[in-house]
Amino acid sequence: MDPLALIEDYLSDNENGMKTLITWFLNQVMLLEALQQAGAEQYERTNVRKAHRNGYKKRSLKTRYGETILQKPQFREFPFETQVFGRYSRVEKALENAIFESYLQGVSTRRIQEVVAHFGIEQLSPASVSRIAKDLDEQVHAFLRRPIEQEIPYLFVDASYYKVREGPRYITKALLVIAGVRMDGYREILGARITDCENEMFWSGLFEDLKERRLVGVKLVVSDGHAGIQKAAEAAFLGASWQMCSVHCTRAVLRNIARKHQKEVAESLKEAYGDEERLQEIADDLNERGYRKAANTIERFLPGLMSYTAFPKEHAKRIRTTNMMERVSKELKRRTKVVGAFPNEESLLRLAGSILMDINEEWVTGRKYLTMEGE
């Protein structure tokens, strides 16, 4: 198939074009897997061949763009194995399960019912739902509790917020995601936890759990201004520093600034980060102009805004903010939007954990995030 034709299809009809593109791509993935397992191209003459092709078997795969029909290669000597269906469908299964739970508990809207019909979930029995949930829970919990095998000099923490049912009402709960940059420069998702309380005791317990999973080598913890996180981080990781995300700091300052002055203040802060004296000057100026709360915000976070300057300059852009985590949160929101409100915490963690597993696979097999010292 001509890749240019696929691009044209995508540009002319986004949804069907994407479905065609996914089908083509996943078929190409399986052809590469077949080459690796057989040890030779189709019809290639070689002494290292391990298996011979035996045609293809059609397999369907449900995606958010509709059902695709894939061509799964077959071998004569042994079964062909592929990661395509397991890796791609894990998130789809979690999504189906979360929607179906909402549907069963009577909290669905017309939109949720349409999604249920789209995924064919009405064909699942309660026993099937229970089995899917158990399987996904085991995978997610194993992922979130696995040993941490490398030193993590840079630790990042961020939160996204979701509606979760608790008894007869829905409340907002935070999903905390913890990630790190390893000594080899690659990123890794380290954990996730749901909470409705972000005090120092909670953070201390979270960091102790990470240490029990062999987290060592932390030098800098980067987050927004969660209550208690600074003290908890400094107590849990002796010798480590806490870095307040400069983007979150700017947002916090601008909340107390008149709209007509926000652009000016934001530009001043952007130029001042990394310069303690300049930041203090901005705080003093805002105080004189009557923006006392904004000035106090800068002064409260000032020590934490400078921590990144103690590390290599080439790392500065990526360790002074939680932008890395913001992209994770956006992906979580995008892929959980269809659920709306979750019927329970387990459903949220099941779907979010499945998505985080996919993100982690992309990180640890992709490009390095930072070039570390000694490389």
C-alpha positions in Angstrom: 0.0 0.0 0.0 1.2 3.5 -0.9 1.9 5.5 2.3 1.2 8.7 0.4 -2.3 7.4 -0.4 -2.8 6.7 3.3 -1.9 10.3 4.1 -4.3 11.6 1.4 -7.1 9.4 2.9 -6.3 10.8 6.3 -6.4 14.4 5.2 -9.7 13.9 3.2 -11.5 11.7 5.8 -9.8 11.9 9.2 -11.6 9.0 10.9 -11.7 6.5 8.1 -8.2 7.6 7.0 -6.9 6.9 10.5 -8.5 3.5 10.6 -6.8 2.6 7.3 -3.5 4.0 8.5 -3.7 1.9 11.7 -4.6 -1.2 9.7 -1.6 -0.7 7.4 0.8 0.1 10.2 -0.2 -2.9 12.4 0.1 -5.3 9.4 3.6 -3.9 8.8 4.5 -4.5 12.5 3.4 -8.2 12.1 5.4 -8.6 8.9 8.5 -7.4 10.8 7.7 -9.8 13.6 7.4 -12.6 11.1 10.7 -11.8 9.6 12.4 -11.8 13.0 10.8 -15.1 14.0 11.4 -16.9 10.7 14.9 -15.6 10.3 14.3 -14.8 6.6 12.2 -12.9 4.2 9.4 -14.6 2.4 10.8 -16.8 -0.5 14.4 -15.9 0.6 16.9 -18.8 0.3 19.1 -19.0 3.4 20.5 -21.5 5.9 19.4 -19.5 8.9 15.7 -19.8 8.2 13.7 -21.1 11.2 10.2 -21.4 9.7 8.3 -21.2 6.4 5.3 -19.0 5.8 1.8 -20.6 5.5 -0.4 -17.7 4.4 -2.4 -15.4 6.6 -5.2 -15.6 9.0 -7.7 -12.7 9.3 -8.0 -11.2 12.8 -10.3 -8.4 13.9 -9.1 -5.7 16.3 -11.4 -3.0 17.8 -10.0 0.4 18.0 -11.5 3.8 18.8 -11.7 4.4 15.1 -13.8 1.3 14.5 -13.1 -2.4 13.9 -10.0 -3.2 11.7 -9.3 -6.5 9.9 -5.7 -7.5 10.1 -3.6 -10.1 8.2 -1.9 -12.3 10.8 1.0 -14.3 9.3 1.1 -18.1 9.8 4.0 -20.5 10.0 4.2 -24.2 9.2 6.7 -25.2 11.8 5.4 -23.3 14.9 2.7 -20.7 15.9 3.4 -17.1 14.9 3.5 -14.8 17.9 2.6 -11.1 17.9 2.5 -8.3 20.5 0.0 -6.3 18.4 -3.2 -7.6 19.9 -2.1 -7.6 23.5 -0.5 -4.2 23.5 -3.1 -2.4 21.5 -6.2 -3.9 23.1 -5.1 -3.6 26.8 -6.3 0.1 26.9 -9.4 -0.7 24.9 -10.4 -3.5 27.4 -9.9 -1.1 30.3 -12.0 1.6 28.6 -14.8 -0.9 27.8 -14.8 -2.2 31.3 -15.0 1.3 32.9 -17.8 2.3 30.6 -19.7 -0.9 31.2 -19.4 -0.5 35.0 -20.9 3.0 34.7 -23.7 1.6 32.5 -24.6 -1.3 35.0 -24.7 1.1 37.9 -27.3 3.4 36.3 -25.0 6.4 36.0 -24.8 6.5 32.2 -26.0 9.2 29.9 -27.2 8.9 26.3 -23.6 9.5 25.2 -22.3 6.7 27.3 -25.0 4.4 25.9 -23.9 5.2 22.4 -20.3 4.4 23.3 -21.5 1.1 24.9 -23.2 0.2 21.6 -20.2 1.2 19.6 -17.9 -1.1 21.5 -20.4 -4.0 21.5 -20.3 -4.1 25.3 -23.9 -5.2 25.5 -22.8 -8.6 24.5 -20.6 -9.0 27.6 -22.0 -10.8 30.6 -21.3 -9.7 34.2 -19.0 -12.8 34.5 -17.0 -11.5 31.4 -16.7 -8.1 33.0 -15.5 -9.6 36.2 -12.9 -11.6 34.3 -11.7 -8.7 32.3 -11.4 -6.5 35.4 -9.4 -9.1 37.3 -7.0 -9.6 34.4 -6.4 -5.9 34.0 -6.1 -5.3 37.7 -3.4 -7.9 37.9 -1.4 -6.4 35.1 -1.8 -2.8 36.4 -1.0 -3.7 40.0 2.1 -5.7 38.9 3.2 -2.7 36.9 2.7 -0.1 39.7 4.4 -2.4 42.3 7.4 -3.6 40.2 10.9 -3.0 41.6 12.7 0.1 40.5 15.9 -1.1 38.9 17.9 2.0 38.2 18.8 5.1 40.1 16.5 8.1 39.5 18.2 11.4 39.9 15.2 13.5 38.8 11.8 12.6 40.2 8.6 14.3 38.8 5.2 14.4 40.4 1.9 15.7 38.9 -1.8 15.3 39.5 -4.9 15.2 37.3 -8.4 15.3 38.7 -11.4 13.0 38.0 -15.0 12.6 39.2 -15.4 9.3 41.1 -18.5 7.9 42.7 -18.5 7.5 46.5 -21.7 6.2 47.8 -24.6 8.2 46.4 -22.5 11.2 45.3 -19.6 12.0 43.0 -16.5 13.7 44.4 -13.3 15.0 42.8 -10.2 12.9 43.4 -6.6 13.3 42.4 -4.7 10.8 40.4 -1.0 11.3 41.3 1.5 10.1 38.8 5.2 9.7 39.6 7.8 9.5 36.9 11.6 9.8 36.8 14.5 10.3 34.6 17.0 7.4 35.1 20.7 7.5 35.1 20.8 6.4 31.5 18.7 9.4 30.5 15.5 7.5 29.7 12.1 8.4 31.3 10.1 5.9 33.3 6.6 5.9 34.9 7.3 4.8 38.5 3.8 4.8 40.1 0.3 6.2 40.5 -2.1 6.6 43.4 -5.6 8.0 43.9 -6.2 10.4 46.8 -8.5 13.1 48.1 -6.0 14.4 50.6 -2.6 15.8 49.6 -1.0 16.6 53.0 2.5 16.0 54.1 1.6 12.6 55.7 0.2 11.4 52.3 3.4 12.4 50.5 5.6 10.8 53.1 3.8 7.5 52.8 4.0 7.7 49.0 7.8 8.4 49.0 8.3 5.6 51.5 6.5 3.1 49.2 8.8 4.2 46.4 11.8 3.6 48.5 10.6 0.1 49.5 10.5 -0.6 45.8 14.2 0.3 45.7 14.0 3.9 44.6 17.5 5.5 45.2 19.7 8.3 43.9 17.0 11.0 44.0 18.6 14.5 43.8 15.7 16.7 42.7 12.0 16.4 43.1 10.0 18.5 40.6 6.3 19.3 41.2 3.7 22.0 41.6 2.9 23.5 45.0 1.2 20.5 46.5 0.8 21.1 50.3 3.5 19.3 52.3 5.4 17.9 49.3 8.5 20.0 49.9 9.0 18.8 53.5 8.1 15.2 52.7 10.6 15.1 49.8 13.4 16.6 51.8 12.8 14.2 54.7 12.4 11.1 52.5 15.4 11.8 50.2 18.2 13.2 52.3 20.4 15.6 50.3 17.7 16.0 47.6 16.2 19.4 46.7 12.6 20.4 45.7 11.9 22.3 42.5 8.7 24.3 42.2 7.5 24.0 38.6 8.0 27.5 37.1 4.9 27.2 34.9 2.7 26.4 37.9 4.3 29.3 39.8 3.4 31.7 37.0 -0.2 30.5 37.0 -0.4 30.9 40.7 0.9 34.4 40.5 -1.4 35.5 37.7 -4.5 34.3 39.5 -4.0 37.4 41.7 -3.2 39.8 38.9 -5.7 42.0 37.0 -6.2 40.7 33.5 -4.8 43.8 31.9 -1.4 43.3 33.6 -1.1 39.5 33.3 0.8 39.4 30.0 3.4 41.9 31.3 3.9 40.0 34.6 4.1 36.7 32.9 6.8 37.9 30.5 8.7 39.4 33.4 8.6 36.1 35.3 9.7 34.1 32.3 12.8 36.3 31.9 13.5 36.2 35.7 13.5 32.5 36.4 17.0 31.4 37.4 17.8 34.9 38.8 16.9 35.1 42.5 17.5 38.9 42.8 15.3 39.6 39.8 12.5 37.4 41.1 12.6 39.3 44.4 12.5 42.6 42.6 9.3 41.5 40.8 7.8 40.5 44.1 8.6 43.9 45.6 7.2 45.7 42.6 4.0 43.7 42.7 3.6 44.4 46.4 4.0 48.2 45.8 1.3 48.0 43.1 -1.1 46.4 45.5 -0.8 42.8 44.4 0.2 41.6 47.8 -1.0 38.0 47.3 0.9 37.7 44.0 4.1 39.0 45.7 3.7 36.6 48.6 3.3 33.7 46.2 6.7 34.5 44.6 8.4 34.8 47.9 6.9 31.6 49.3 8.2 29.5 46.4 11.4 31.5 45.8 13.8 29.0 47.4 12.2 26.1 45.4 12.3 28.0 42.1 16.2 28.1 42.2 17.0 24.4 42.9 17.4 23.4 39.2 20.3 25.9 38.8 22.5 23.5 40.8 22.3 20.9 38.0 23.9 20.8 34.5 22.7 23.7 32.4 21.8 21.5 29.5 19.2 19.9 31.8 17.7 23.2 33.0 14.9 23.5 30.4 13.5 20.0 31.3 13.9 20.0 35.0 12.6 23.4 36.0 9.0 22.5 35.0 6.6 19.5 35.1 5.9 19.8 31.3 6.9 16.2 30.9 4.1 15.3 33.2 1.7 17.8 31.8 1.8 15.8 28.5 1.0 12.6 30.4 -2.0 14.3 32.1 -3.3 15.5 28.8 -3.1 12.0 27.3 -4.9 10.6 30.4 -7.6 13.2 30.0 -8.0 12.6 26.3 -8.3 8.9 26.6 -10.6 8.9 29.6 -12.9 11.7 28.5 -15.5 9.3 27.1 -16.0 7.7 30.6 -17.0 11.0 32.2 -17.4 10.0 35.9 -15.9 6.8 37.2 -18.1 4.4 39.2 -15.3 3.7 41.7 -11.5 4.2 42.3 -10.7 0.8 41.0 -12.2 1.6 37.6 -10.1 4.8 37.4 -6.9 3.2 38.4 -7.6 0.3 36.0 -8.0 2.5 32.9 -5.3 5.1 33.9 -2.8 2.3 34.8 -3.3 0.7 31.4 -2.7 4.0 29.6 0.4 4.6 31.8 1.8 1.2 30.9 1.6 2.1 27.2 3.2 5.5 27.8 6.0 3.8 29.8 6.7 1.4 26.9 7.1 4.3 24.5 9.4 6.1 26.9 11.8 3.2 27.8 12.0 2.1 24.1 12.1 5.6 22.6 14.7 8.4 22.6 16.6 9.5 25.6 15.1 12.4 27.4 18.4 13.8 28.8 22.1 13.2 28.1 23.5 12.4 31.5 27.0 13.1 32.8 29.6 10.7 31.7 27.9 9.7 28.5 
